[in-house]
Amino acid sequence: MPIAATQLRAGMIIQHENDLWRVMTVMHITPGNKRGHMQTKLRNLRSGSQTEYRFRSEDSVDRVSLEQHEMEYLYASDGFHYFMNTETYDQLPLSDDTLGDAVHYLTPNLRIQVEFYDEKPIGVELPKTVDLRITETTPGLKGATVTNVLKPATTETGLVVQVPSFIGEGEVIRVDTESGEYVSRVKGG
């Protein structure tokens, strides 16, 4: 469904250069007496790669509607990740390639939205944050409360996150799924 480039909003899915892209950010720029344009940051739904693209204000863009189904993540095996539809209990395998960076945020029983285009699964929409357990890091410093000193920590999914020095192994942290950055420590985790 074609829409004017000026109607682009973050979160929309568009067809651009024969591929599907999620609009991450949009800025309407009007430089002086020149023609305005829409500066966008796009994420490819197939590869997960990001790019910036400038649409002229008068351009039209094909907006795509995806079908979404809530699914629960079950387990990984042989390069596939298995999800169960929470309504029909059907299981669906998705490959590492289809999921891209999302594999670093998948923990058993996590409920996510799986996106379908022409009845084929093309990706997942993760929650804004996920809670992950630290499996490996240098020992936490007792009494360390300064949060601007960071150290690498490996999570249960293999994701490496920069965390404050007071975080130790076995602790659960909240991670932003868009940036991959530490948000907070989870109490009682």
MOWOMO-V836058 format. One record per backbone hydrogen bond with DSSP energy under -0.5 kcal/mol. CO is the residue of the C=O (numbers start at 0). NH is the residue of the N-H. If there is no record, write none. Layout:
# MOWOMO-V836058
CO:NH  CO:NH
This chain:
# MOWOMO-V836058
0:62  2:60  3:6  4:7  8:11  11:22  12:63  13:15  13:20  14:61  15:18  18:15  19:44  19:45  20:13  21:23  21:42  22:10  24:40  26:28  26:38  28:36  29:31  30:33  35:56  36:28  36:38  37:39  37:54  38:26  39:52  40:23  40:24  41:50  42:21  43:47  48:43  50:41  52:39  52:54  54:37  55:58  56:5  58:4  60:2  60:62  61:14  63:12  63:65  66:115  68:113  69:85  70:111  71:83  72:108  74:81  76:79  78:95  79:76  80:93  81:73  81:74  82:91  83:71  84:88  89:84  91:82  93:80  94:98  95:99  98:101  99:102  100:103  101:104  102:105  104:106  106:109  109:72  109:111  111:70  111:113  112:124  113:68  114:121  114:122  115:66  116:119  119:116  122:114  123:125  124:112  127:176  129:131  129:174  131:172  132:155  133:169  135:153  139:141  140:143  142:144  144:146  145:164  147:149  148:164  150:162  151:137  152:160  153:134  153:135  154:157  158:154  158:160  160:152  160:162  161:181  162:150  163:166  164:140  167:170  170:133  171:185  172:131  173:182  173:183  174:129  175:179  180:175  183:173  184:186  185:188
